[in-house]
Amino acid sequence: FLTDKYADFIDANRKEDPVERLKTLKRLIHDLPEHHYETLKFLSAHLKTVAENSEKNKVFERNI
């Protein structure tokens, strides 16, 4: 499933209009199977924690 949608996510991220980009990405995320959505949610929360602790771990947002 995800390999079929990969190009859609790439295309959505390349949209010039930030409002349209966000709207498209939200729709694509909403359409993910639940297990993929939960994995993305967990990974996003982890990366947020990493970014919040960048002074300690030296992993800065630009590297995430």
CNS distance restraints for C-alpha pairs under 8 A (distance, minus, plus):
assign (resid   1 and name CA) (resid   5 and name CA) 6.65 0.50 0.50
assign (resid   2 and name CA) (resid   6 and name CA) 5.97 0.50 0.50
assign (resid   3 and name CA) (resid   7 and name CA) 7.91 0.50 0.50
assign (resid   5 and name CA) (resid   9 and name CA) 6.49 0.50 0.50
assign (resid   6 and name CA) (resid  10 and name CA) 6.37 0.50 0.50
assign (resid   7 and name CA) (resid  11 and name CA) 5.99 0.50 0.50
assign (resid   8 and name CA) (resid  12 and name CA) 6.03 0.50 0.50
assign (resid   8 and name CA) (resid  28 and name CA) 7.87 0.50 0.50
assign (resid   9 and name CA) (resid  13 and name CA) 6.20 0.50 0.50
assign (resid   9 and name CA) (resid  25 and name CA) 6.81 0.50 0.50
assign (resid   9 and name CA) (resid  28 and name CA) 7.16 0.50 0.50
assign (resid  10 and name CA) (resid  14 and name CA) 6.41 0.50 0.50
assign (resid  11 and name CA) (resid  15 and name CA) 6.73 0.50 0.50
assign (resid  12 and name CA) (resid  21 and name CA) 5.55 0.50 0.50
assign (resid  12 and name CA) (resid  24 and name CA) 5.95 0.50 0.50
assign (resid  12 and name CA) (resid  25 and name CA) 6.12 0.50 0.50
assign (resid  13 and name CA) (resid  21 and name CA) 6.02 0.50 0.50
assign (resid  13 and name CA) (resid  25 and name CA) 7.35 0.50 0.50
assign (resid  14 and name CA) (resid  21 and name CA) 7.51 0.50 0.50
assign (resid  15 and name CA) (resid  20 and name CA) 7.04 0.50 0.50
assign (resid  15 and name CA) (resid  21 and name CA) 5.34 0.50 0.50
assign (resid  16 and name CA) (resid  20 and name CA) 7.99 0.50 0.50
assign (resid  16 and name CA) (resid  21 and name CA) 7.25 0.50 0.50
assign (resid  17 and name CA) (resid  21 and name CA) 6.05 0.50 0.50
assign (resid  18 and name CA) (resid  22 and name CA) 6.08 0.50 0.50
assign (resid  19 and name CA) (resid  23 and name CA) 6.15 0.50 0.50
assign (resid  20 and name CA) (resid  24 and name CA) 6.08 0.50 0.50
assign (resid  21 and name CA) (resid  25 and name CA) 6.14 0.50 0.50
assign (resid  22 and name CA) (resid  26 and name CA) 6.02 0.50 0.50
assign (resid  23 and name CA) (resid  27 and name CA) 6.29 0.50 0.50
assign (resid  24 and name CA) (resid  28 and name CA) 6.22 0.50 0.50
assign (resid  25 and name CA) (resid  29 and name CA) 6.07 0.50 0.50
assign (resid  26 and name CA) (resid  30 and name CA) 5.98 0.50 0.50
assign (resid  27 and name CA) (resid  31 and name CA) 6.23 0.50 0.50
assign (resid  28 and name CA) (resid  32 and name CA) 6.58 0.50 0.50
assign (resid  29 and name CA) (resid  37 and name CA) 6.87 0.50 0.50
assign (resid  30 and name CA) (resid  37 and name CA) 7.72 0.50 0.50
assign (resid  32 and name CA) (resid  36 and name CA) 6.08 0.50 0.50
assign (resid  32 and name CA) (resid  37 and name CA) 5.72 0.50 0.50
assign (resid  33 and name CA) (resid  37 and name CA) 6.19 0.50 0.50
assign (resid  34 and name CA) (resid  38 and name CA) 6.08 0.50 0.50
assign (resid  35 and name CA) (resid  39 and name CA) 6.21 0.50 0.50
assign (resid  36 and name CA) (resid  40 and name CA) 6.16 0.50 0.50
assign (resid  37 and name CA) (resid  41 and name CA) 6.11 0.50 0.50
assign (resid  38 and name CA) (resid  42 and name CA) 6.16 0.50 0.50
assign (resid  39 and name CA) (resid  43 and name CA) 6.11 0.50 0.50
assign (resid  40 and name CA) (resid  44 and name CA) 5.96 0.50 0.50
assign (resid  41 and name CA) (resid  45 and name CA) 6.23 0.50 0.50
assign (resid  42 and name CA) (resid  46 and name CA) 6.25 0.50 0.50
assign (resid  43 and name CA) (resid  47 and name CA) 6.15 0.50 0.50
assign (resid  44 and name CA) (resid  48 and name CA) 6.10 0.50 0.50
assign (resid  45 and name CA) (resid  49 and name CA) 6.35 0.50 0.50
assign (resid  46 and name CA) (resid  50 and name CA) 6.30 0.50 0.50
assign (resid  47 and name CA) (resid  51 and name CA) 6.10 0.50 0.50
assign (resid  47 and name CA) (resid  64 and name CA) 7.16 0.50 0.50
assign (resid  48 and name CA) (resid  52 and name CA) 6.12 0.50 0.50
assign (resid  49 and name CA) (resid  53 and name CA) 6.33 0.50 0.50
assign (resid  50 and name CA) (resid  54 and name CA) 6.26 0.50 0.50
assign (resid  50 and name CA) (resid  57 and name CA) 7.54 0.50 0.50
assign (resid  50 and name CA) (resid  59 and name CA) 7.04 0.50 0.50
assign (resid  51 and name CA) (resid  59 and name CA) 6.82 0.50 0.50
assign (resid  51 and name CA) (resid  60 and name CA) 6.12 0.50 0.50
assign (resid  51 and name CA) (resid  61 and name CA) 5.61 0.50 0.50
assign (resid  51 and name CA) (resid  64 and name CA) 7.67 0.50 0.50
assign (resid  53 and name CA) (resid  57 and name CA) 6.17 0.50 0.50
assign (resid  53 and name CA) (resid  58 and name CA) 7.97 0.50 0.50
assign (resid  53 and name CA) (resid  59 and name CA) 7.99 0.50 0.50
assign (resid  54 and name CA) (resid  58 and name CA) 4.93 0.50 0.50
assign (resid  54 and name CA) (resid  59 and name CA) 5.05 0.50 0.50
assign (resid  54 and name CA) (resid  60 and name CA) 5.29 0.50 0.50
assign (resid  54 and name CA) (resid  61 and name CA) 7.67 0.50 0.50
assign (resid  55 and name CA) (resid  59 and name CA) 7.75 0.50 0.50
assign (resid  55 and name CA) (resid  60 and name CA) 7.96 0.50 0.50
assign (resid  59 and name CA) (resid  63 and name CA) 6.41 0.50 0.50
assign (resid  59 and name CA) (resid  64 and name CA) 7.29 0.50 0.50
assign (resid  60 and name CA) (resid  64 and name CA) 6.79 0.50 0.50
